[in-house]
Amino acid sequence: MRKGKSQRQIAREMDLNRRTIANYIKDYETKKARLTGSKGNSNKEELIADIVEDLRYDTSSRKKVKLTEEVIDRIKFYLRENETKRAEGKAKQQKKKIDIHEALKEEGFDIGYTTTCNTIRKINKEAKEAYIRQEYALGEVCEFDWGEVKLVINGKKKTLQMSVFTTAKGNYRWGDLYHNQKTEAFLDTNASFFTEVGGVYKEMVYDNARVMVARFVGRSEKEPTEALLKLSIYYGFRFRFTNSYQAHEKGHAERSVEYLRRKIFSKQDTFSSLEEARQYFKKELKRLNTKPRENAKSAYEILQEEREYLLPLPPSI
């Protein structure tokens, strides 16, 4: 009867309540046990007829699921609306699945709650798979992260903070060195990066540092700091945070921190001043970005192509 399927799966496929399915299965198995232990032929025939009769579900009154492209588009609209609310620090005001279903019903769409949930699950799964494939459009996404680097400055051991930007499309890397990760350093390095590339990426991806995340709302929801909100409004980009519980969302920037630390500062880690270290860092970044890649354009060449797709820089004040 079940063909190896779970009660949950059967209920989902038939758009029935799981308790209803459980009752059908329990009743079927009880009658099957009685049939197995029955000795009289007439009694067996009655039980078989009873089982078959009970399993003929009456579907005449059930409405056909109307999952049209229009309905799917509206569900995607509400999911994008939720993304915007999360980015604006309004996680508690986003729509849950039941709210999306109610909104669809209010708009006049004839769709069941189970179908709505299944569709949302499928859309979210497809979105995750697209993210994992990491296929990006020109000028679309850039990632940022902080990393520590231990250097000797003027004879003294120093632990400096290395800001790292990595473009998702071409792996163009840029960064700077700071004494700390405070708001002033965060704002300065973002402004410097946008000036360096001559525009603004449409989406910026940040990690979970305090200078960017004011507080956590549950396991995956984050409320942005005022500094990040103002920065995004001024430059016109949208932003999102990496999910610290999902390994595949660590992104380019986290790998770039390790890569740059090894490729650049393994060769030289002693400088007479912070400014000398910064200039060395910039020189080595340029070398890596212009380095030819086998059967591919250099990171700098791809950046040149991206520039016409970037958002324009705001006018200088």
C-alpha positions as CSV (number, residue, x, y, z in Angstrom):
1,M,0.0,0.0,0.0
2,R,2.7,2.5,1.0
3,K,5.4,1.4,-1.5
4,G,8.1,2.5,0.8
5,K,6.8,6.0,1.2
6,S,6.5,7.8,4.5
7,Q,3.2,9.1,5.8
8,R,4.4,12.6,5.4
9,Q,5.3,12.0,1.7
10,I,1.9,10.3,1.0
11,A,0.1,13.2,2.7
12,R,2.1,15.8,0.6
13,E,1.5,14.0,-2.7
14,M,-2.2,13.6,-2.1
15,D,-2.7,17.0,-0.4
16,L,-4.3,15.4,2.6
17,N,-3.8,15.8,6.3
18,R,-1.1,13.5,7.7
19,R,-3.5,12.4,10.5
20,T,-6.0,11.3,7.8
21,I,-3.3,9.2,6.1
22,A,-2.2,7.7,9.4
23,N,-5.8,6.7,10.1
24,Y,-6.2,5.1,6.6
25,I,-2.9,3.1,7.1
26,K,-3.8,2.0,10.6
27,D,-7.2,0.8,9.5
28,Y,-5.7,-1.0,6.5
29,E,-3.1,-2.8,8.5
30,T,-5.6,-3.9,11.1
31,K,-7.9,-5.3,8.5
32,K,-4.9,-6.9,6.7
33,A,-3.9,-8.6,9.9
34,R,-7.5,-9.9,10.4
35,L,-7.5,-11.1,6.8
36,T,-4.2,-13.0,7.2
37,G,-5.5,-14.8,10.3
38,S,-8.9,-15.5,8.8
39,K,-9.8,-19.1,8.0
40,G,-13.2,-18.8,6.4
41,N,-13.5,-18.0,2.7
42,S,-16.6,-15.9,3.1
43,N,-15.1,-13.9,5.9
44,K,-12.0,-13.3,3.7
45,E,-14.1,-12.0,0.8
46,E,-15.9,-9.6,3.1
47,L,-12.6,-8.3,4.5
48,I,-11.1,-7.8,1.0
49,A,-14.2,-6.0,-0.2
50,D,-14.1,-3.8,3.0
51,I,-10.4,-2.9,2.5
52,V,-10.9,-2.1,-1.2
53,E,-14.0,0.0,-0.5
54,D,-12.2,2.0,2.2
55,L,-9.3,2.8,0.0
56,R,-11.4,4.3,-2.7
57,Y,-10.9,7.9,-1.8
58,D,-13.6,10.3,-2.8
59,T,-11.8,12.9,-4.9
60,S,-14.9,14.3,-6.7
61,S,-15.2,17.2,-4.3
62,R,-11.5,18.0,-4.2
63,K,-10.4,21.1,-6.1
64,K,-7.7,20.8,-8.7
65,V,-4.5,22.5,-7.6
66,K,-4.1,25.7,-9.7
67,L,-0.4,26.4,-9.6
68,T,0.0,28.8,-12.5
69,E,3.0,30.9,-13.5
70,E,1.1,33.9,-12.1
71,V,0.8,32.2,-8.7
72,I,4.5,31.3,-8.7
73,D,5.5,34.9,-9.6
74,R,3.4,36.2,-6.7
75,I,5.1,33.7,-4.3
76,K,8.5,34.8,-5.5
77,F,7.4,38.4,-5.0
78,Y,6.6,37.8,-1.3
79,L,9.9,35.9,-0.8
80,R,11.8,38.9,-2.3
81,E,9.8,41.1,0.0
82,N,11.0,39.0,2.9
83,E,14.7,39.4,1.8
84,T,14.3,43.2,1.7
85,K,12.8,43.2,5.2
86,R,15.6,41.1,6.6
87,A,18.2,43.4,5.0
88,E,16.4,46.4,6.6
89,G,16.5,44.8,10.0
90,K,12.8,44.0,9.9
91,A,13.1,40.2,10.3
92,K,10.1,40.0,12.7
93,Q,7.9,41.7,10.1
94,Q,8.5,39.2,7.3
95,K,5.7,36.9,6.1
96,K,5.7,33.2,7.1
97,K,4.3,30.5,4.9
98,I,0.8,30.8,6.3
99,D,0.9,34.6,5.7
100,I,1.9,34.1,2.1
101,H,-0.9,31.6,1.6
102,E,-3.4,34.0,3.2
103,A,-2.2,36.8,1.0
104,L,-2.6,34.7,-2.1
105,K,-6.1,33.8,-1.1
106,E,-7.0,37.4,-0.5
107,E,-5.7,38.2,-4.0
108,G,-8.2,35.6,-5.4
109,F,-5.9,32.7,-6.1
110,D,-7.3,29.2,-5.6
111,I,-4.4,27.4,-4.1
112,G,-4.0,25.1,-1.0
113,Y,-1.7,25.7,1.9
114,T,0.2,22.5,1.3
115,T,0.8,23.5,-2.4
116,T,2.0,26.9,-1.2
117,C,4.5,25.4,1.2
118,N,5.8,22.9,-1.4
119,T,6.3,25.7,-3.9
120,I,8.1,27.9,-1.4
121,R,10.4,25.0,-0.5
122,K,11.1,24.3,-4.2
123,I,11.9,28.0,-5.0
124,N,14.2,28.3,-2.0
125,K,16.0,25.0,-3.0
126,E,16.5,26.3,-6.5
127,A,17.9,29.6,-5.2
128,K,20.4,27.8,-3.0
129,E,21.5,25.6,-5.9
130,A,22.0,28.6,-8.1
131,Y,24.1,30.2,-5.3
132,I,26.3,27.1,-5.0
133,R,26.9,27.1,-8.7
134,Q,28.3,30.6,-8.2
135,E,27.5,31.9,-11.7
136,Y,27.5,35.7,-11.5
137,A,26.7,38.5,-13.9
138,L,29.2,41.3,-14.6
139,G,29.0,44.0,-11.9
140,E,26.6,42.1,-9.8
141,V,28.2,40.8,-6.6
142,C,31.3,41.6,-4.5
143,E,32.2,40.1,-1.1
144,F,34.0,41.6,1.9
145,D,35.8,40.1,4.9
146,W,38.3,41.0,7.6
147,G,41.4,39.0,8.3
148,E,44.3,39.3,10.7
149,V,47.9,39.5,9.6
150,K,51.0,39.5,11.9
151,L,53.8,41.8,10.9
152,V,56.8,43.5,12.3
153,I,56.5,47.3,12.1
154,N,59.5,49.4,13.0
155,G,61.0,46.5,15.0
156,K,57.7,45.7,16.9
157,K,55.4,42.8,16.4
158,K,51.9,44.0,15.3
159,T,48.6,42.3,14.6
160,L,46.9,44.3,11.9
161,Q,43.5,44.0,10.3
162,M,43.4,43.3,6.6
163,S,40.3,44.3,4.7
164,V,39.6,42.2,1.6
165,F,37.2,42.7,-1.2
166,T,36.7,40.0,-3.8
167,T,34.6,40.3,-6.9
168,A,32.4,37.3,-7.5
169,K,32.7,37.3,-11.3
170,G,36.4,37.7,-11.9
171,N,38.1,37.3,-8.4
172,Y,39.5,40.7,-8.5
173,R,41.0,41.3,-5.0
174,W,41.6,44.6,-3.2
175,G,42.2,45.6,0.4
176,D,44.0,47.7,2.9
177,L,45.6,47.4,6.4
178,Y,44.2,48.9,9.6
179,H,44.9,48.9,13.3
180,N,41.4,47.7,14.1
181,Q,38.0,46.8,12.6
182,K,36.1,49.8,14.0
183,T,33.4,51.7,12.1
184,E,35.8,54.3,10.8
185,A,38.0,51.7,9.2
186,F,35.0,49.9,7.7
187,L,33.6,53.0,6.1
188,D,37.1,54.1,4.9
189,T,37.9,50.8,3.2
190,N,34.5,50.6,1.5
191,A,34.8,54.1,0.1
192,S,38.4,53.5,-1.0
193,F,37.4,50.2,-2.8
194,F,34.5,51.9,-4.7
195,T,36.8,54.6,-5.8
196,E,39.5,52.0,-6.8
197,V,37.1,50.1,-9.1
198,G,35.3,53.3,-10.3
199,G,31.8,52.3,-9.3
200,V,29.6,50.2,-7.0
201,Y,28.6,46.6,-7.2
202,K,24.8,46.0,-7.1
203,E,25.1,43.6,-4.2
204,M,27.7,43.5,-1.4
205,V,28.1,40.4,0.8
206,Y,29.4,40.9,4.3
207,D,30.4,38.6,7.1
208,N,29.1,38.7,10.7
209,A,31.5,41.2,12.3
210,R,30.1,43.6,14.9
211,V,30.8,46.6,12.8
212,M,28.2,45.3,10.3
213,V,25.8,43.2,12.4
214,A,24.1,45.1,15.3
215,R,22.5,41.9,16.7
216,F,21.4,38.4,15.7
217,V,17.8,37.5,15.5
218,G,17.7,33.7,15.8
219,R,20.2,31.4,14.0
220,S,20.3,33.1,10.6
221,E,18.6,36.5,10.8
222,K,20.9,39.6,11.4
223,E,20.1,43.2,12.1
224,P,22.5,45.5,10.3
225,T,24.3,48.4,12.0
226,E,23.3,51.9,11.4
227,A,26.7,52.4,9.7
228,L,26.0,49.7,7.1
229,L,22.5,50.9,6.4
230,K,23.7,54.5,5.8
231,L,26.6,53.2,3.6
232,S,24.2,51.1,1.5
233,I,21.8,54.0,1.1
234,Y,24.5,56.5,0.1
235,Y,26.1,54.2,-2.5
236,G,22.9,52.5,-3.6
237,F,23.8,48.9,-3.2
238,R,21.8,46.1,-1.6
239,F,23.5,43.8,0.9
240,R,23.3,40.5,2.6
241,F,25.2,38.6,5.2
242,T,26.9,35.2,4.9
243,N,25.3,32.4,6.9
244,S,27.7,31.2,9.5
245,Y,25.9,27.9,9.8
246,Q,26.2,27.1,6.1
247,A,29.7,26.1,4.9
248,H,28.9,26.8,1.2
249,E,28.1,30.4,2.0
250,K,31.5,31.3,3.3
251,G,32.2,32.7,-0.1
252,H,35.2,34.1,-2.1
253,A,36.3,36.7,0.5
254,E,37.0,34.3,3.3
255,R,39.2,32.2,0.9
256,S,40.8,35.4,-0.3
257,V,41.9,36.3,3.2
258,E,43.9,33.1,3.5
259,Y,45.2,33.4,-0.1
260,L,46.4,37.0,0.2
261,R,48.0,36.4,3.6
262,R,50.0,33.5,2.1
263,K,50.8,34.9,-1.3
264,I,51.8,38.3,-0.2
265,F,53.0,38.3,3.4
266,S,54.8,35.0,3.4
267,K,57.4,36.7,1.2
268,Q,57.8,39.8,3.4
269,D,56.5,40.5,6.8
270,T,58.9,43.2,8.2
271,F,58.5,46.9,7.4
272,S,59.7,50.2,8.7
273,S,56.2,51.7,9.0
274,L,52.5,50.9,8.5
275,E,52.5,53.0,5.4
276,E,55.4,51.0,3.9
277,A,53.4,47.8,4.6
278,R,50.3,49.3,3.0
279,Q,52.2,50.3,-0.2
280,Y,53.7,46.8,-0.4
281,F,50.3,45.3,0.0
282,K,48.8,47.4,-2.9
283,K,51.8,46.6,-5.2
284,E,51.4,42.9,-4.6
285,L,47.6,43.1,-5.1
286,K,48.2,44.7,-8.5
287,R,50.7,42.0,-9.5
288,L,48.2,39.2,-8.6
289,N,45.3,40.9,-10.3
290,T,47.2,41.4,-13.6
291,K,48.7,37.9,-13.5
292,P,47.7,35.9,-16.7
293,R,45.6,32.8,-16.0
294,E,45.6,29.7,-18.1
295,N,42.9,29.8,-20.8
296,A,41.2,32.7,-19.0
297,K,41.4,36.5,-18.7
298,S,43.2,38.1,-15.7
299,A,41.1,39.5,-12.8
300,Y,42.0,43.0,-13.9
301,E,40.8,42.4,-17.5
302,I,37.4,41.1,-16.2
303,L,37.2,44.2,-13.9
304,Q,37.6,46.4,-17.0
305,E,34.6,44.6,-18.6
306,E,32.6,45.0,-15.3
307,R,33.1,48.7,-14.9
308,E,30.3,49.6,-17.4
309,Y,27.9,47.5,-15.4
310,L,28.6,49.0,-12.0
311,L,26.4,51.5,-10.3
312,P,27.8,55.1,-10.6
313,L,29.7,56.6,-7.7
314,P,27.7,59.2,-5.8
315,P,28.8,62.8,-6.4
316,S,31.6,64.1,-4.1
317,I,30.4,66.3,-1.2
